[in-house]
Amino acid sequence: MSVTIYVGLVGEGINVWRPVLAEQERDDVFRILGTQPTGETWQFTPGDLVRCRQHVFAGGEAGLVAYEKAAA
């Protein structure tokens, strides 16, 4: 089952989050799916296994953000 997680964009000057589809592998570990748009630099890329945690964004909405690569 796919879920939406958020990946940080690199080099934006402020915190910018890209919603991406991911598949849960175990507990807090997800595999990023899809493709990266041309011209964007993501903190993590499609195919990466990442750990996610809950985050409250500036607008008050909450979501899962990728914060580190996970071991396979």
Distance bins in CASP14 RR format, pairs under 12 A and 6 or more apart:
PFRMAT RR
TARGET T0000
AUTHOR 0000-0000-0000
RMODE 2
METHOD distances of the structure
MODEL  1
1 21 0 0 0 0 0 1 0 0 0 0 0
1 22 0 0 0 0 0 1 0 0 0 0 0
1 23 1 0 0 1 0 0 0 0 0 0 0
1 24 1 0 0 1 0 0 0 0 0 0 0
1 25 0 0 0 0 0 1 0 0 0 0 0
1 30 0 0 0 0 0 1 0 0 0 0 0
1 33 0 0 0 0 0 1 0 0 0 0 0
2 19 0 0 0 0 0 1 0 0 0 0 0
2 20 0 0 0 0 1 0 0 0 0 0 0
2 21 1 0 1 0 0 0 0 0 0 0 0
2 22 1 0 0 1 0 0 0 0 0 0 0
2 23 1 0 1 0 0 0 0 0 0 0 0
2 24 0 0 0 0 1 0 0 0 0 0 0
2 30 0 0 0 0 1 0 0 0 0 0 0
2 31 0 0 0 0 0 1 0 0 0 0 0
2 32 0 0 0 0 0 1 0 0 0 0 0
2 33 1 0 0 1 0 0 0 0 0 0 0
2 34 0 0 0 0 1 0 0 0 0 0 0
3 19 0 0 0 0 0 1 0 0 0 0 0
3 20 0 0 0 0 1 0 0 0 0 0 0
3 21 1 0 0 1 0 0 0 0 0 0 0
3 22 1 0 1 0 0 0 0 0 0 0 0
3 23 1 0 0 1 0 0 0 0 0 0 0
3 24 1 0 0 1 0 0 0 0 0 0 0
3 25 0 0 0 0 0 1 0 0 0 0 0
3 28 0 0 0 0 0 1 0 0 0 0 0
3 30 1 0 0 1 0 0 0 0 0 0 0
3 31 0 0 0 0 0 1 0 0 0 0 0
3 32 0 0 0 0 0 1 0 0 0 0 0
3 33 0 0 0 0 1 0 0 0 0 0 0
3 52 0 0 0 0 1 0 0 0 0 0 0
3 63 0 0 0 0 1 0 0 0 0 0 0
3 64 1 0 0 1 0 0 0 0 0 0 0
3 66 0 0 0 0 0 1 0 0 0 0 0
4 17 0 0 0 0 0 1 0 0 0 0 0
4 18 0 0 0 0 0 1 0 0 0 0 0
4 19 1 0 1 0 0 0 0 0 0 0 0
4 20 1 0 0 1 0 0 0 0 0 0 0
4 21 1 0 0 1 0 0 0 0 0 0 0
4 22 1 0 0 1 0 0 0 0 0 0 0
4 23 0 0 0 0 0 1 0 0 0 0 0
4 24 0 0 0 0 0 1 0 0 0 0 0
4 30 0 0 0 0 0 1 0 0 0 0 0
4 32 0 0 0 0 0 1 0 0 0 0 0
4 33 0 0 0 0 0 1 0 0 0 0 0
4 34 0 0 0 0 0 1 0 0 0 0 0
4 52 0 0 0 0 0 1 0 0 0 0 0
4 61 0 0 0 0 0 1 0 0 0 0 0
4 62 0 0 0 0 0 1 0 0 0 0 0
4 63 1 0 0 1 0 0 0 0 0 0 0
4 64 1 0 0 1 0 0 0 0 0 0 0
4 65 0 0 0 0 0 1 0 0 0 0 0
4 66 0 0 0 0 0 1 0 0 0 0 0
5 17 0 0 0 0 1 0 0 0 0 0 0
5 18 0 0 0 0 1 0 0 0 0 0 0
5 19 1 0 0 1 0 0 0 0 0 0 0
5 20 1 0 0 1 0 0 0 0 0 0 0
5 21 0 0 0 0 1 0 0 0 0 0 0
5 22 1 0 1 0 0 0 0 0 0 0 0
5 23 0 0 0 0 1 0 0 0 0 0 0
5 24 0 0 0 0 1 0 0 0 0 0 0
5 25 0 0 0 0 0 1 0 0 0 0 0
5 28 0 0 0 0 0 1 0 0 0 0 0
5 29 0 0 0 0 0 1 0 0 0 0 0
5 30 1 0 1 0 0 0 0 0 0 0 0
5 31 0 0 0 0 0 1 0 0 0 0 0
5 32 1 0 0 1 0 0 0 0 0 0 0
5 33 0 0 0 0 1 0 0 0 0 0 0
5 34 0 0 0 0 0 1 0 0 0 0 0
5 42 0 0 0 0 0 1 0 0 0 0 0
5 43 0 0 0 0 0 1 0 0 0 0 0
5 44 0 0 0 0 1 0 0 0 0 0 0
5 48 0 0 0 0 0 1 0 0 0 0 0
5 49 0 0 0 0 0 1 0 0 0 0 0
5 50 1 0 0 1 0 0 0 0 0 0 0
5 51 0 0 0 0 0 1 0 0 0 0 0
5 52 1 0 1 0 0 0 0 0 0 0 0
5 53 0 0 0 0 0 1 0 0 0 0 0
5 54 0 0 0 0 0 1 0 0 0 0 0
5 55 0 0 0 0 1 0 0 0 0 0 0
5 63 1 0 0 1 0 0 0 0 0 0 0
5 64 1 0 1 0 0 0 0 0 0 0 0
5 65 1 0 0 1 0 0 0 0 0 0 0
5 66 1 0 1 0 0 0 0 0 0 0 0
5 67 0 0 0 0 0 1 0 0 0 0 0
6 15 0 0 0 0 0 1 0 0 0 0 0
6 16 0 0 0 0 1 0 0 0 0 0 0
6 17 1 0 1 0 0 0 0 0 0 0 0
6 18 1 0 0 1 0 0 0 0 0 0 0
6 19 1 0 1 0 0 0 0 0 0 0 0
6 20 1 0 0 1 0 0 0 0 0 0 0
6 21 0 0 0 0 0 1 0 0 0 0 0
6 22 0 0 0 0 1 0 0 0 0 0 0
6 30 0 0 0 0 0 1 0 0 0 0 0
6 32 0 0 0 0 0 1 0 0 0 0 0
6 42 0 0 0 0 0 1 0 0 0 0 0
6 43 0 0 0 0 1 0 0 0 0 0 0
6 44 0 0 0 0 0 1 0 0 0 0 0
6 50 0 0 0 0 0 1 0 0 0 0 0
6 52 0 0 0 0 1 0 0 0 0 0 0
6 53 0 0 0 0 0 1 0 0 0 0 0
6 54 0 0 0 0 0 1 0 0 0 0 0
6 55 1 0 0 1 0 0 0 0 0 0 0
6 56 0 0 0 0 0 1 0 0 0 0 0
6 57 0 0 0 0 1 0 0 0 0 0 0
6 61 0 0 0 0 0 1 0 0 0 0 0
6 62 0 0 0 0 0 1 0 0 0 0 0
6 63 1 0 0 1 0 0 0 0 0 0 0
6 64 1 0 0 1 0 0 0 0 0 0 0
6 65 1 0 1 0 0 0 0 0 0 0 0
6 66 1 0 0 1 0 0 0 0 0 0 0
6 67 0 0 0 0 0 1 0 0 0 0 0
7 15 0 0 0 0 0 1 0 0 0 0 0
7 16 0 0 0 0 1 0 0 0 0 0 0
7 17 1 0 0 1 0 0 0 0 0 0 0
7 18 1 0 1 0 0 0 0 0 0 0 0
7 19 0 0 0 0 1 0 0 0 0 0 0
7 20 1 0 1 0 0 0 0 0 0 0 0
7 21 0 0 0 0 0 1 0 0 0 0 0
7 22 0 0 0 0 1 0 0 0 0 0 0
7 30 0 0 0 0 0 1 0 0 0 0 0
7 32 1 0 0 1 0 0 0 0 0 0 0
7 33 0 0 0 0 0 1 0 0 0 0 0
7 34 0 0 0 0 0 1 0 0 0 0 0
7 36 0 0 0 0 1 0 0 0 0 0 0
7 37 0 0 0 0 0 1 0 0 0 0 0
7 40 0 0 0 0 1 0 0 0 0 0 0
7 41 0 0 0 0 0 1 0 0 0 0 0
7 42 1 0 1 0 0 0 0 0 0 0 0
7 43 1 0 1 0 0 0 0 0 0 0 0
7 44 1 0 1 0 0 0 0 0 0 0 0
7 45 0 0 0 0 1 0 0 0 0 0 0
7 46 0 0 0 0 1 0 0 0 0 0 0
7 47 0 0 0 0 0 1 0 0 0 0 0
7 48 0 0 0 0 1 0 0 0 0 0 0
7 50 1 0 0 1 0 0 0 0 0 0 0
7 52 0 0 0 0 1 0 0 0 0 0 0
7 55 0 0 0 0 0 1 0 0 0 0 0
7 63 0 0 0 0 0 1 0 0 0 0 0
7 64 0 0 0 0 0 1 0 0 0 0 0
7 65 1 0 0 1 0 0 0 0 0 0 0
7 66 1 0 1 0 0 0 0 0 0 0 0
7 67 0 0 0 0 1 0 0 0 0 0 0
7 68 0 0 0 0 0 1 0 0 0 0 0
7 69 0 0 0 0 0 1 0 0 0 0 0
8 14 0 0 0 0 0 1 0 0 0 0 0
8 15 1 0 0 1 0 0 0 0 0 0 0
8 16 1 0 0 1 0 0 0 0 0 0 0
8 17 1 0 1 0 0 0 0 0 0 0 0
8 18 1 0 0 1 0 0 0 0 0 0 0
8 19 0 0 0 0 0 1 0 0 0 0 0
8 20 0 0 0 0 1 0 0 0 0 0 0
8 32 0 0 0 0 0 1 0 0 0 0 0
8 36 0 0 0 0 0 1 0 0 0 0 0
8 40 0 0 0 0 1 0 0 0 0 0 0
8 41 0 0 0 0 1 0 0 0 0 0 0
8 42 1 0 0 1 0 0 0 0 0 0 0
8 43 1 0 1 0 0 0 0 0 0 0 0
8 44 1 0 0 1 0 0 0 0 0 0 0
8 45 0 0 0 0 0 1 0 0 0 0 0
8 50 0 0 0 0 0 1 0 0 0 0 0
8 52 0 0 0 0 0 1 0 0 0 0 0
8 55 0 0 0 0 0 1 0 0 0 0 0
8 57 0 0 0 0 0 1 0 0 0 0 0
8 65 1 0 0 1 0 0 0 0 0 0 0
8 66 1 0 0 1 0 0 0 0 0 0 0
8 67 0 0 0 0 1 0 0 0 0 0 0
9 15 0 0 0 0 1 0 0 0 0 0 0
9 16 1 0 1 0 0 0 0 0 0 0 0
9 17 1 0 0 1 0 0 0 0 0 0 0
9 18 1 0 1 0 0 0 0 0 0 0 0
9 19 0 0 0 0 0 1 0 0 0 0 0
9 20 0 0 0 0 0 1 0 0 0 0 0
9 36 0 0 0 0 0 1 0 0 0 0 0
9 37 0 0 0 0 0 1 0 0 0 0 0
9 39 0 0 0 0 1 0 0 0 0 0 0
9 40 1 0 1 0 0 0 0 0 0 0 0
9 41 1 0 0 1 0 0 0 0 0 0 0
9 42 1 0 0 1 0 0 0 0 0 0 0
9 43 1 0 0 1 0 0 0 0 0 0 0
9 44 0 0 0 0 0 1 0 0 0 0 0
9 45 0 0 0 0 0 1 0 0 0 0 0
9 65 0 0 0 0 0 1 0 0 0 0 0
9 66 0 0 0 0 0 1 0 0 0 0 0
10 16 0 0 0 0 1 0 0 0 0 0 0
10 17 0 0 0 0 0 1 0 0 0 0 0
10 18 0 0 0 0 0 1 0 0 0 0 0
10 36 0 0 0 0 0 1 0 0 0 0 0
10 39 0 0 0 0 0 1 0 0 0 0 0
10 40 0 0 0 0 1 0 0 0 0 0 0
10 41 1 0 1 0 0 0 0 0 0 0 0
10 42 1 0 0 1 0 0 0 0 0 0 0
10 43 1 0 1 0 0 0 0 0 0 0 0
10 44 0 0 0 0 1 0 0 0 0 0 0
10 45 0 0 0 0 0 1 0 0 0 0 0
11 39 0 0 0 0 0 1 0 0 0 0 0
11 40 0 0 0 0 1 0 0 0 0 0 0
11 41 1 0 0 1 0 0 0 0 0 0 0
11 42 0 0 0 0 0 1 0 0 0 0 0
11 43 0 0 0 0 1 0 0 0 0 0 0
12 18 0 0 0 0 0 1 0 0 0 0 0
12 39 0 0 0 0 0 1 0 0 0 0 0
12 40 0 0 0 0 1 0 0 0 0 0 0
12 41 0 0 0 0 1 0 0 0 0 0 0
12 42 0 0 0 0 0 1 0 0 0 0 0
12 43 0 0 0 0 0 1 0 0 0 0 0
13 41 0 0 0 0 0 1 0 0 0 0 0
14 58 0 0 0 0 1 0 0 0 0 0 0
15 43 0 0 0 0 0 1 0 0 0 0 0
15 55 0 0 0 0 1 0 0 0 0 0 0
15 57 0 0 0 0 1 0 0 0 0 0 0
15 58 0 0 0 0 1 0 0 0 0 0 0
15 59 0 0 0 0 0 1 0 0 0 0 0
15 65 0 0 0 0 1 0 0 0 0 0 0
16 40 0 0 0 0 1 0 0 0 0 0 0
16 41 0 0 0 0 0 1 0 0 0 0 0
16 42 0 0 0 0 0 1 0 0 0 0 0
16 43 0 0 0 0 0 1 0 0 0 0 0
16 57 0 0 0 0 0 1 0 0 0 0 0
16 58 0 0 0 0 0 1 0 0 0 0 0
16 65 0 0 0 0 0 1 0 0 0 0 0
17 40 0 0 0 0 0 1 0 0 0 0 0
17 42 0 0 0 0 0 1 0 0 0 0 0
17 43 0 0 0 0 1 0 0 0 0 0 0
17 44 0 0 0 0 0 1 0 0 0 0 0
17 52 0 0 0 0 0 1 0 0 0 0 0
17 55 0 0 0 0 1 0 0 0 0 0 0
17 56 0 0 0 0 0 1 0 0 0 0 0
17 57 1 0 0 1 0 0 0 0 0 0 0
17 58 0 0 0 0 1 0 0 0 0 0 0
17 59 0 0 0 0 0 1 0 0 0 0 0
17 61 0 0 0 0 0 1 0 0 0 0 0
17 62 0 0 0 0 0 1 0 0 0 0 0
17 63 0 0 0 0 1 0 0 0 0 0 0
17 64 0 0 0 0 0 1 0 0 0 0 0
17 65 1 0 0 1 0 0 0 0 0 0 0
17 66 0 0 0 0 1 0 0 0 0 0 0
17 67 0 0 0 0 0 1 0 0 0 0 0
18 32 0 0 0 0 0 1 0 0 0 0 0
18 34 0 0 0 0 0 1 0 0 0 0 0
18 35 0 0 0 0 0 1 0 0 0 0 0
18 36 0 0 0 0 1 0 0 0 0 0 0
18 37 0 0 0 0 1 0 0 0 0 0 0
18 39 0 0 0 0 0 1 0 0 0 0 0
18 40 1 0 0 1 0 0 0 0 0 0 0
18 41 0 0 0 0 0 1 0 0 0 0 0
18 42 1 0 0 1 0 0 0 0 0 0 0
18 43 0 0 0 0 1 0 0 0 0 0 0
18 44 0 0 0 0 0 1 0 0 0 0 0
18 45 0 0 0 0 0 1 0 0 0 0 0
18 46 0 0 0 0 0 1 0 0 0 0 0
18 65 0 0 0 0 0 1 0 0 0 0 0
18 66 0 0 0 0 1 0 0 0 0 0 0
19 32 0 0 0 0 0 1 0 0 0 0 0
19 33 0 0 0 0 0 1 0 0 0 0 0
19 34 0 0 0 0 0 1 0 0 0 0 0
19 37 0 0 0 0 0 1 0 0 0 0 0
19 42 0 0 0 0 0 1 0 0 0 0 0
19 57 0 0 0 0 0 1 0 0 0 0 0
19 61 0 0 0 0 0 1 0 0 0 0 0
19 63 0 0 0 0 1 0 0 0 0 0 0
19 64 0 0 0 0 0 1 0 0 0 0 0
19 65 0 0 0 0 0 1 0 0 0 0 0
19 66 0 0 0 0 0 1 0 0 0 0 0
20 30 0 0 0 0 1 0 0 0 0 0 0
20 31 0 0 0 0 0 1 0 0 0 0 0
20 32 1 0 1 0 0 0 0 0 0 0 0
20 33 1 0 0 1 0 0 0 0 0 0 0
20 34 1 0 0 1 0 0 0 0 0 0 0
20 35 0 0 0 0 1 0 0 0 0 0 0
20 36 0 0 0 0 1 0 0 0 0 0 0
20 37 0 0 0 0 0 1 0 0 0 0 0
20 40 0 0 0 0 0 1 0 0 0 0 0
20 42 0 0 0 0 1 0 0 0 0 0 0
20 43 0 0 0 0 0 1 0 0 0 0 0
20 44 0 0 0 0 1 0 0 0 0 0 0
20 45 0 0 0 0 1 0 0 0 0 0 0
20 46 1 0 0 1 0 0 0 0 0 0 0
20 47 0 0 0 0 0 1 0 0 0 0 0
20 48 0 0 0 0 0 1 0 0 0 0 0
20 50 0 0 0 0 0 1 0 0 0 0 0
20 52 0 0 0 0 0 1 0 0 0 0 0
20 64 0 0 0 0 0 1 0 0 0 0 0
20 65 0 0 0 0 0 1 0 0 0 0 0
20 66 0 0 0 0 1 0 0 0 0 0 0
21 30 0 0 0 0 1 0 0 0 0 0 0
21 31 0 0 0 0 1 0 0 0 0 0 0
21 32 1 0 0 1 0 0 0 0 0 0 0
21 33 1 0 1 0 0 0 0 0 0 0 0
21 34 1 0 0 1 0 0 0 0 0 0 0
21 35 0 0 0 0 0 1 0 0 0 0 0
21 46 0 0 0 0 1 0 0 0 0 0 0
21 47 0 0 0 0 0 1 0 0 0 0 0
21 64 0 0 0 0 0 1 0 0 0 0 0
22 28 0 0 0 0 0 1 0 0 0 0 0
22 29 0 0 0 0 1 0 0 0 0 0 0
22 30 1 1 0 0 0 0 0 0 0 0 0
22 31 1 0 0 1 0 0 0 0 0 0 0
22 32 1 0 1 0 0 0 0 0 0 0 0
22 33 1 0 1 0 0 0 0 0 0 0 0
22 34 0 0 0 0 1 0 0 0 0 0 0
22 44 0 0 0 0 1 0 0 0 0 0 0
22 45 0 0 0 0 0 1 0 0 0 0 0
22 46 0 0 0 0 1 0 0 0 0 0 0
22 47 0 0 0 0 1 0 0 0 0 0 0
22 48 0 0 0 0 1 0 0 0 0 0 0
22 49 0 0 0 0 1 0 0 0 0 0 0
22 50 1 0 0 1 0 0 0 0 0 0 0
22 51 0 0 0 0 0 1 0 0 0 0 0
22 52 1 0 0 1 0 0 0 0 0 0 0
22 63 0 0 0 0 0 1 0 0 0 0 0
22 64 0 0 0 0 1 0 0 0 0 0 0
22 65 0 0 0 0 0 1 0 0 0 0 0
22 66 0 0 0 0 1 0 0 0 0 0 0
22 70 0 0 0 0 0 1 0 0 0 0 0
23 29 0 0 0 0 1 0 0 0 0 0 0
23 30 1 0 0 1 0 0 0 0 0 0 0
23 31 1 0 1 0 0 0 0 0 0 0 0
23 32 0 0 0 0 1 0 0 0 0 0 0
23 33 1 0 0 1 0 0 0 0 0 0 0
23 34 0 0 0 0 0 1 0 0 0 0 0
23 46 0 0 0 0 0 1 0 0 0 0 0
23 47 0 0 0 0 1 0 0 0 0 0 0
23 48 0 0 0 0 0 1 0 0 0 0 0
23 49 0 0 0 0 1 0 0 0 0 0 0
23 50 0 0 0 0 0 1 0 0 0 0 0
23 52 0 0 0 0 0 1 0 0 0 0 0
24 30 1 0 1 0 0 0 0 0 0 0 0
24 31 0 0 0 0 1 0 0 0 0 0 0
24 32 0 0 0 0 0 1 0 0 0 0 0
24 33 0 0 0 0 0 1 0 0 0 0 0
24 49 0 0 0 0 0 1 0 0 0 0 0
24 50 0 0 0 0 0 1 0 0 0 0 0
24 51 0 0 0 0 0 1 0 0 0 0 0
24 52 0 0 0 0 1 0 0 0 0 0 0
24 64 0 0 0 0 1 0 0 0 0 0 0
24 70 0 0 0 0 0 1 0 0 0 0 0
25 31 1 0 1 0 0 0 0 0 0 0 0
25 32 0 0 0 0 0 1 0 0 0 0 0
25 33 0 0 0 0 0 1 0 0 0 0 0
25 47 0 0 0 0 0 1 0 0 0 0 0
25 48 0 0 0 0 0 1 0 0 0 0 0
25 49 1 0 0 1 0 0 0 0 0 0 0
25 50 0 0 0 0 1 0 0 0 0 0 0
25 51 0 0 0 0 0 1 0 0 0 0 0
25 52 0 0 0 0 0 1 0 0 0 0 0
25 70 1 0 0 1 0 0 0 0 0 0 0
25 71 0 0 0 0 0 1 0 0 0 0 0
25 72 0 0 0 0 1 0 0 0 0 0 0
26 49 0 0 0 0 1 0 0 0 0 0 0
26 51 0 0 0 0 0 1 0 0 0 0 0
26 52 0 0 0 0 0 1 0 0 0 0 0
26 70 0 0 0 0 1 0 0 0 0 0 0
26 71 0 0 0 0 0 1 0 0 0 0 0
26 72 0 0 0 0 0 1 0 0 0 0 0
27 49 0 0 0 0 0 1 0 0 0 0 0
27 51 0 0 0 0 1 0 0 0 0 0 0
27 52 0 0 0 0 1 0 0 0 0 0 0
27 53 0 0 0 0 0 1 0 0 0 0 0
27 64 0 0 0 0 0 1 0 0 0 0 0
27 70 0 0 0 0 1 0 0 0 0 0 0
28 49 0 0 0 0 0 1 0 0 0 0 0
28 50 0 0 0 0 1 0 0 0 0 0 0
28 51 1 0 1 0 0 0 0 0 0 0 0
28 52 1 0 1 0 0 0 0 0 0 0 0
28 53 1 0 0 1 0 0 0 0 0 0 0
28 54 0 0 0 0 1 0 0 0 0 0 0
28 64 0 0 0 0 1 0 0 0 0 0 0
28 65 0 0 0 0 0 1 0 0 0 0 0
28 66 0 0 0 0 0 1 0 0 0 0 0
28 67 0 0 0 0 1 0 0 0 0 0 0
28 68 0 0 0 0 0 1 0 0 0 0 0
28 70 0 0 0 0 1 0 0 0 0 0 0
29 48 0 0 0 0 0 1 0 0 0 0 0
29 49 1 0 1 0 0 0 0 0 0 0 0
29 50 1 0 0 1 0 0 0 0 0 0 0
29 51 1 0 1 0 0 0 0 0 0 0 0
29 52 1 0 0 1 0 0 0 0 0 0 0
29 53 0 0 0 0 0 1 0 0 0 0 0
29 64 0 0 0 0 0 1 0 0 0 0 0
29 66 0 0 0 0 0 1 0 0 0 0 0
29 67 0 0 0 0 0 1 0 0 0 0 0
29 68 0 0 0 0 0 1 0 0 0 0 0
29 69 0 0 0 0 1 0 0 0 0 0 0
29 70 1 0 1 0 0 0 0 0 0 0 0
29 71 0 0 0 0 1 0 0 0 0 0 0
29 72 0 0 0 0 1 0 0 0 0 0 0
30 44 0 0 0 0 1 0 0 0 0 0 0
30 46 0 0 0 0 0 1 0 0 0 0 0
30 47 0 0 0 0 0 1 0 0 0 0 0
30 48 0 0 0 0 1 0 0 0 0 0 0
30 49 1 0 0 1 0 0 0 0 0 0 0
30 50 1 0 1 0 0 0 0 0 0 0 0
30 51 0 0 0 0 1 0 0 0 0 0 0
30 52 1 0 1 0 0 0 0 0 0 0 0
30 53 0 0 0 0 0 1 0 0 0 0 0
30 64 1 0 0 1 0 0 0 0 0 0 0
30 65 0 0 0 0 0 1 0 0 0 0 0
30 66 1 0 0 1 0 0 0 0 0 0 0
30 67 0 0 0 0 0 1 0 0 0 0 0
30 68 0 0 0 0 0 1 0 0 0 0 0
30 69 0 0 0 0 0 1 0 0 0 0 0
30 70 0 0 0 0 1 0 0 0 0 0 0
31 44 0 0 0 0 0 1 0 0 0 0 0
31 45 0 0 0 0 0 1 0 0 0 0 0
31 46 0 0 0 0 1 0 0 0 0 0 0
31 47 1 0 1 0 0 0 0 0 0 0 0
31 48 1 0 0 1 0 0 0 0 0 0 0
31 49 1 0 1 0 0 0 0 0 0 0 0
31 50 1 0 0 1 0 0 0 0 0 0 0
31 51 0 0 0 0 0 1 0 0 0 0 0
31 52 0 0 0 0 0 1 0 0 0 0 0
31 66 0 0 0 0 0 1 0 0 0 0 0
31 69 0 0 0 0 0 1 0 0 0 0 0
31 70 0 0 0 0 1 0 0 0 0 0 0
31 72 0 0 0 0 1 0 0 0 0 0 0
32 42 0 0 0 0 1 0 0 0 0 0 0
32 43 0 0 0 0 0 1 0 0 0 0 0
32 44 1 0 1 0 0 0 0 0 0 0 0
32 45 1 0 0 1 0 0 0 0 0 0 0
32 46 1 0 1 0 0 0 0 0 0 0 0
32 47 1 0 1 0 0 0 0 0 0 0 0
32 48 1 0 1 0 0 0 0 0 0 0 0
32 49 0 0 0 0 1 0 0 0 0 0 0
32 50 1 0 0 1 0 0 0 0 0 0 0
32 51 0 0 0 0 0 1 0 0 0 0 0
32 52 0 0 0 0 0 1 0 0 0 0 0
32 64 0 0 0 0 0 1 0 0 0 0 0
32 66 1 0 0 1 0 0 0 0 0 0 0
32 69 0 0 0 0 0 1 0 0 0 0 0
32 70 0 0 0 0 0 1 0 0 0 0 0
33 44 0 0 0 0 0 1 0 0 0 0 0
33 45 0 0 0 0 0 1 0 0 0 0 0
33 46 1 0 0 1 0 0 0 0 0 0 0
33 47 1 0 0 1 0 0 0 0 0 0 0
33 48 0 0 0 0 0 1 0 0 0 0 0
33 49 0 0 0 0 0 1 0 0 0 0 0
33 50 0 0 0 0 0 1 0 0 0 0 0
34 42 0 0 0 0 0 1 0 0 0 0 0
34 45 0 0 0 0 1 0 0 0 0 0 0
34 46 1 0 1 0 0 0 0 0 0 0 0
34 47 0 0 0 0 1 0 0 0 0 0 0
34 48 0 0 0 0 0 1 0 0 0 0 0
35 42 0 0 0 0 0 1 0 0 0 0 0
35 45 0 0 0 0 1 0 0 0 0 0 0
35 46 1 0 1 0 0 0 0 0 0 0 0
35 47 0 0 0 0 0 1 0 0 0 0 0
36 42 1 0 1 0 0 0 0 0 0 0 0
36 43 0 0 0 0 0 1 0 0 0 0 0
36 44 0 0 0 0 1 0 0 0 0 0 0
36 45 1 0 1 0 0 0 0 0 0 0 0
36 46 1 0 1 0 0 0 0 0 0 0 0
36 47 0 0 0 0 0 1 0 0 0 0 0
36 48 0 0 0 0 0 1 0 0 0 0 0
37 45 0 0 0 0 0 1 0 0 0 0 0
37 46 0 0 0 0 0 1 0 0 0 0 0
40 46 0 0 0 0 0 1 0 0 0 0 0
42 48 0 0 0 0 1 0 0 0 0 0 0
42 50 0 0 0 0 0 1 0 0 0 0 0
42 66 0 0 0 0 1 0 0 0 0 0 0
43 50 0 0 0 0 1 0 0 0 0 0 0
43 65 0 0 0 0 1 0 0 0 0 0 0
43 66 1 0 0 1 0 0 0 0 0 0 0
43 67 0 0 0 0 1 0 0 0 0 0 0
43 68 0 0 0 0 1 0 0 0 0 0 0
43 69 0 0 0 0 1 0 0 0 0 0 0
44 50 1 0 1 0 0 0 0 0 0 0 0
44 51 0 0 0 0 0 1 0 0 0 0 0
44 52 0 0 0 0 0 1 0 0 0 0 0
44 65 0 0 0 0 0 1 0 0 0 0 0
44 66 1 0 1 0 0 0 0 0 0 0 0
44 67 0 0 0 0 1 0 0 0 0 0 0
44 68 0 0 0 0 1 0 0 0 0 0 0
44 69 1 0 0 1 0 0 0 0 0 0 0
44 70 0 0 0 0 1 0 0 0 0 0 0
45 66 0 0 0 0 0 1 0 0 0 0 0
45 69 0 0 0 0 0 1 0 0 0 0 0
46 66 0 0 0 0 0 1 0 0 0 0 0
47 66 0 0 0 0 0 1 0 0 0 0 0
47 69 0 0 0 0 0 1 0 0 0 0 0
47 70 0 0 0 0 0 1 0 0 0 0 0
47 72 0 0 0 0 0 1 0 0 0 0 0
48 66 0 0 0 0 1 0 0 0 0 0 0
48 68 0 0 0 0 0 1 0 0 0 0 0
48 69 1 0 0 1 0 0 0 0 0 0 0
48 70 0 0 0 0 1 0 0 0 0 0 0
48 71 0 0 0 0 0 1 0 0 0 0 0
48 72 0 0 0 0 0 1 0 0 0 0 0
49 66 0 0 0 0 1 0 0 0 0 0 0
49 68 0 0 0 0 0 1 0 0 0 0 0
49 69 1 0 0 1 0 0 0 0 0 0 0
49 70 1 0 1 0 0 0 0 0 0 0 0
49 71 1 0 0 1 0 0 0 0 0 0 0
49 72 1 0 0 1 0 0 0 0 0 0 0
50 64 0 0 0 0 1 0 0 0 0 0 0
50 65 0 0 0 0 1 0 0 0 0 0 0
50 66 1 1 0 0 0 0 0 0 0 0 0
50 67 1 0 0 1 0 0 0 0 0 0 0
50 68 1 0 0 1 0 0 0 0 0 0 0
50 69 1 0 1 0 0 0 0 0 0 0 0
50 70 1 0 1 0 0 0 0 0 0 0 0
50 71 0 0 0 0 0 1 0 0 0 0 0
50 72 0 0 0 0 0 1 0 0 0 0 0
51 64 0 0 0 0 1 0 0 0 0 0 0
51 65 0 0 0 0 1 0 0 0 0 0 0
51 66 1 0 0 1 0 0 0 0 0 0 0
51 67 1 0 0 1 0 0 0 0 0 0 0
51 68 1 0 1 0 0 0 0 0 0 0 0
51 69 1 0 0 1 0 0 0 0 0 0 0
51 70 1 0 1 0 0 0 0 0 0 0 0
51 71 0 0 0 0 1 0 0 0 0 0 0
52 63 0 0 0 0 1 0 0 0 0 0 0
52 64 1 0 1 0 0 0 0 0 0 0 0
52 65 1 0 0 1 0 0 0 0 0 0 0
52 66 1 0 1 0 0 0 0 0 0 0 0
52 67 1 0 0 1 0 0 0 0 0 0 0
52 68 0 0 0 0 1 0 0 0 0 0 0
52 69 0 0 0 0 0 1 0 0 0 0 0
52 70 0 0 0 0 1 0 0 0 0 0 0
53 62 0 0 0 0 0 1 0 0 0 0 0
53 63 0 0 0 0 1 0 0 0 0 0 0
53 64 1 0 0 1 0 0 0 0 0 0 0
53 65 1 0 0 1 0 0 0 0 0 0 0
53 66 0 0 0 0 1 0 0 0 0 0 0
53 67 1 0 1 0 0 0 0 0 0 0 0
53 68 0 0 0 0 1 0 0 0 0 0 0
53 70 0 0 0 0 0 1 0 0 0 0 0
54 61 0 0 0 0 0 1 0 0 0 0 0
54 62 1 0 1 0 0 0 0 0 0 0 0
54 63 1 0 0 1 0 0 0 0 0 0 0
54 64 1 0 0 1 0 0 0 0 0 0 0
54 65 1 0 0 1 0 0 0 0 0 0 0
54 67 0 0 0 0 0 1 0 0 0 0 0
55 61 0 0 0 0 1 0 0 0 0 0 0
55 62 1 0 0 1 0 0 0 0 0 0 0
55 63 1 0 1 0 0 0 0 0 0 0 0
55 64 1 0 0 1 0 0 0 0 0 0 0
55 65 1 0 1 0 0 0 0 0 0 0 0
55 66 0 0 0 0 1 0 0 0 0 0 0
55 67 0 0 0 0 1 0 0 0 0 0 0
56 62 1 0 1 0 0 0 0 0 0 0 0
56 63 1 0 0 1 0 0 0 0 0 0 0
56 64 0 0 0 0 0 1 0 0 0 0 0
56 65 0 0 0 0 1 0 0 0 0 0 0
57 63 1 0 0 1 0 0 0 0 0 0 0
57 64 0 0 0 0 0 1 0 0 0 0 0
57 65 0 0 0 0 1 0 0 0 0 0 0
END
